[in-house]
Amino acid sequence: MGFWSLGAIRQPKAQDIKWRKSPRGEYYRLFMIDDISELSLDGVGGVYLLWHGGLKPSWLVAGATEDLGHSFSELMRDPDIREYDTRGGVYMSWSPIKDSFREGVVHFIAKHTNPTFECDYDSKEDPIPVLLPR
């Protein structure tokens, strides 16, 4: 086997973590949700991702949490996040993921999306490749 052969290097396959969408098959707009509790996310742990649409869409922030409902409520009150709603809407999705994998998933997302806001995660955790919302 030659020096440059990639046969010995295995890249982990990105996992489809089934980012959640509305019943209509669309991603939720954060600031168009009247009552976040209607999504039944209180006490549900997982990872989340926010992005904005418009002419120059970008990833905003990703995170891991023990309570997605609480985290989304906090994000809805953040004036810096709200500012992006006028730039094509702020979209959100989440995936309920076991606690032991959350930090690695957020590490991967933060590393590959270059979000506008700093993501809080344990950089000592190995990144776990996942497919991003599409």
C-alpha positions in Angstrom: 0.0 0.0 0.0 1.4 3.4 -1.0 2.1 6.3 1.3 -0.8 8.3 0.0 -3.3 5.5 0.0 -6.4 6.4 2.0 -7.3 2.8 2.6 -6.0 2.8 6.1 -7.8 6.1 7.1 -11.4 5.7 7.9 -13.6 8.7 8.1 -16.7 8.1 10.3 -19.9 8.3 8.3 -22.1 11.2 9.2 -25.2 10.1 11.1 -28.7 11.2 10.2 -30.0 12.4 13.6 -33.4 13.2 12.1 -33.6 17.0 12.7 -37.2 17.8 13.7 -39.6 19.6 11.5 -43.2 20.8 11.8 -46.1 18.5 10.8 -46.1 20.3 7.5 -42.5 19.1 6.8 -41.0 22.6 7.3 -38.5 23.8 9.8 -40.0 25.9 12.6 -39.5 29.7 12.6 -38.5 30.5 16.2 -40.3 33.7 16.5 -43.5 32.5 14.9 -44.2 30.0 17.7 -46.8 31.4 20.1 -46.1 29.0 22.9 -42.9 26.9 22.9 -44.5 24.4 25.4 -46.9 23.3 22.6 -43.9 21.4 21.1 -43.7 19.2 24.3 -39.9 19.8 24.7 -39.9 20.6 28.4 -37.5 18.2 30.1 -36.3 16.7 26.8 -32.6 16.6 26.3 -30.9 16.9 23.0 -29.0 19.2 20.6 -30.4 22.2 18.8 -29.4 24.4 15.9 -30.6 27.9 14.8 -30.0 29.6 11.5 -31.4 32.5 9.5 -32.6 32.7 5.9 -32.6 35.7 3.6 -30.1 36.9 1.1 -27.1 35.9 3.1 -28.3 32.9 5.2 -26.0 31.7 8.0 -25.8 29.4 11.0 -26.4 31.2 14.2 -25.8 28.9 17.2 -25.8 25.2 18.2 -26.1 23.8 21.7 -26.6 20.8 23.9 -29.1 20.8 26.7 -31.0 18.8 29.2 -34.2 20.8 28.5 -34.9 21.8 24.9 -38.0 23.7 25.9 -36.1 25.9 28.4 -33.3 26.5 25.9 -35.6 27.6 23.2 -37.5 29.9 25.6 -34.2 31.5 26.5 -33.2 31.9 22.8 -36.6 33.5 22.1 -35.8 36.2 24.7 -32.3 36.9 23.3 -32.3 40.3 21.6 -29.2 39.4 19.5 -30.9 36.3 18.1 -34.2 38.3 17.6 -32.3 40.8 15.4 -31.8 38.1 12.8 -35.5 37.5 12.4 -35.7 40.6 10.2 -33.1 39.1 7.9 -35.1 36.2 6.5 -36.4 34.6 9.7 -34.7 32.5 12.4 -35.2 28.8 11.9 -34.8 26.1 14.5 -34.5 22.4 14.7 -33.5 19.8 17.4 -32.8 16.2 17.9 -33.2 14.3 21.1 -29.8 12.7 21.6 -28.4 10.7 24.5 -26.4 12.8 27.0 -23.2 11.0 26.3 -23.2 12.0 22.6 -24.4 15.6 22.8 -21.1 17.4 23.3 -19.5 15.5 20.4 -22.4 16.4 18.1 -22.3 20.1 19.0 -18.4 20.0 18.6 -18.9 18.7 15.1 -21.6 21.2 14.2 -19.7 24.2 15.6 -16.6 23.1 13.7 -18.4 22.7 10.4 -20.9 25.6 10.4 -18.8 28.5 11.7 -21.8 29.9 13.6 -22.3 33.6 14.2 -22.6 33.1 18.0 -20.2 31.1 20.1 -21.3 27.6 20.9 -20.8 26.2 24.3 -19.5 22.7 24.2 -16.7 20.5 25.6 -13.9 20.7 23.0 -12.2 17.7 24.6 -15.0 15.5 23.3 -14.3 14.0 19.9 -16.6 15.5 17.2 -19.4 13.2 16.1 -20.2 13.7 12.4 -23.9 14.3 11.7 -25.9 15.5 8.7 -27.1 19.1 9.0 -30.7 20.2 8.4 -31.5 20.4 4.7 
